[in-house]
Amino acid sequence: MSMKLYVGGLAYSVTESELEALFAEQGKVDSAVIIKDRDSGQSKGFGFVEMSDLKEGQNAIKELDGKDFNGRSITVNQARPQEDRRSSGGGGGFRKSY
């Protein structure tokens, strides 16, 4: 069973291949993604790593949480499911009826 990890506190210069290499020391990495701003393409300083094995994922949390990586102390924990971003409040502007 695989495990998806949240990785926060990343330096903006960290690449996905560097992130993957860091976690590969703990086990097989299925994917490593750094979240970027959709307009500028700039890293947002966090990403997600999917490990093939649950135990390897748990070990990665234990070994890498709080570790210095490229001059920054990173946060590593199990990723939570993505929240539903649909708003029940509409989102449109108020339209006055005359």
C-alpha positions as CSV (number, residue, x, y, z in Angstrom):
1,M,0.0,0.0,0.0
2,S,1.4,3.4,-1.0
3,M,1.6,6.5,1.2
4,K,1.3,10.2,0.1
5,L,3.4,12.6,2.1
6,Y,3.2,16.4,2.4
7,V,6.5,18.2,2.4
8,G,6.6,21.8,3.5
9,G,9.2,24.4,4.1
10,L,11.0,23.8,0.9
11,A,13.4,26.3,-0.5
12,Y,12.0,27.9,-3.7
13,S,15.0,26.6,-5.6
14,V,14.4,22.9,-4.9
15,T,13.6,20.9,-8.0
16,E,11.3,17.8,-8.2
17,S,14.3,15.6,-9.0
18,E,16.1,16.8,-5.9
19,L,13.0,16.1,-3.8
20,E,12.7,12.7,-5.3
21,A,16.4,11.9,-4.6
22,L,16.0,13.0,-1.0
23,F,13.1,10.6,-0.4
24,A,14.6,7.8,-2.5
25,E,17.1,7.3,0.3
26,Q,14.2,6.1,2.4
27,G,12.6,3.8,-0.2
28,K,10.9,3.6,-3.6
29,V,9.4,6.9,-4.7
30,D,6.4,6.7,-7.1
31,S,6.2,10.5,-7.6
32,A,7.5,13.8,-6.3
33,V,5.7,17.0,-7.2
34,I,6.4,20.6,-6.2
35,I,3.4,22.9,-6.1
36,K,3.8,26.0,-8.2
37,D,1.9,29.2,-8.6
38,R,-0.2,28.9,-11.7
39,D,0.5,32.4,-13.0
40,S,4.3,32.8,-12.3
41,G,5.4,29.2,-12.2
42,Q,7.3,30.0,-8.9
43,S,7.4,27.2,-6.3
44,K,5.0,27.7,-3.4
45,G,7.5,26.1,-1.0
46,F,5.7,22.8,-0.6
47,G,5.0,19.6,-2.4
48,F,3.9,15.9,-2.3
49,V,5.9,12.7,-2.5
50,E,4.2,9.3,-3.0
51,M,6.1,6.4,-1.6
52,S,5.4,2.8,-2.8
53,D,5.4,1.2,0.6
54,L,3.5,2.3,3.7
55,K,6.4,1.4,6.0
56,E,8.9,3.3,3.9
57,G,6.6,6.3,4.0
58,Q,6.4,6.2,7.8
59,N,10.2,5.8,7.9
60,A,10.6,8.9,5.7
61,I,8.4,10.9,8.0
62,K,10.5,9.8,11.0
63,E,13.9,10.4,9.3
64,L,13.2,13.6,7.3
65,D,10.7,15.7,9.4
66,G,12.7,18.6,10.7
67,K,15.7,17.8,8.6
68,D,17.7,20.6,7.0
69,F,17.4,20.5,3.3
70,N,18.9,23.2,1.1
71,G,19.2,25.5,4.1
72,R,15.6,25.1,5.3
73,S,14.1,22.9,8.0
74,I,11.4,20.8,6.2
75,T,8.2,19.4,7.5
76,V,7.2,15.9,6.4
77,N,3.9,14.3,7.4
78,Q,1.2,12.2,5.9
79,A,-0.9,14.1,3.4
80,R,-4.5,14.7,4.2
81,P,-7.2,14.3,1.5
82,Q,-7.8,17.3,-0.6
83,E,-10.7,19.4,0.6
84,D,-13.6,20.1,-1.8
85,R,-13.1,23.6,-3.0
86,R,-16.6,24.2,-4.4
87,S,-18.2,27.0,-2.5
88,S,-21.8,26.8,-1.5
89,G,-21.9,30.6,-1.3
90,G,-22.2,31.1,-5.1
91,G,-19.1,33.2,-5.9
92,G,-20.9,35.5,-8.3
93,G,-21.5,39.1,-7.7
94,F,-24.7,40.5,-6.2
95,R,-27.2,41.4,-8.8
96,K,-29.8,43.9,-7.8
97,S,-33.2,43.5,-9.3
98,Y,-35.0,46.7,-10.3
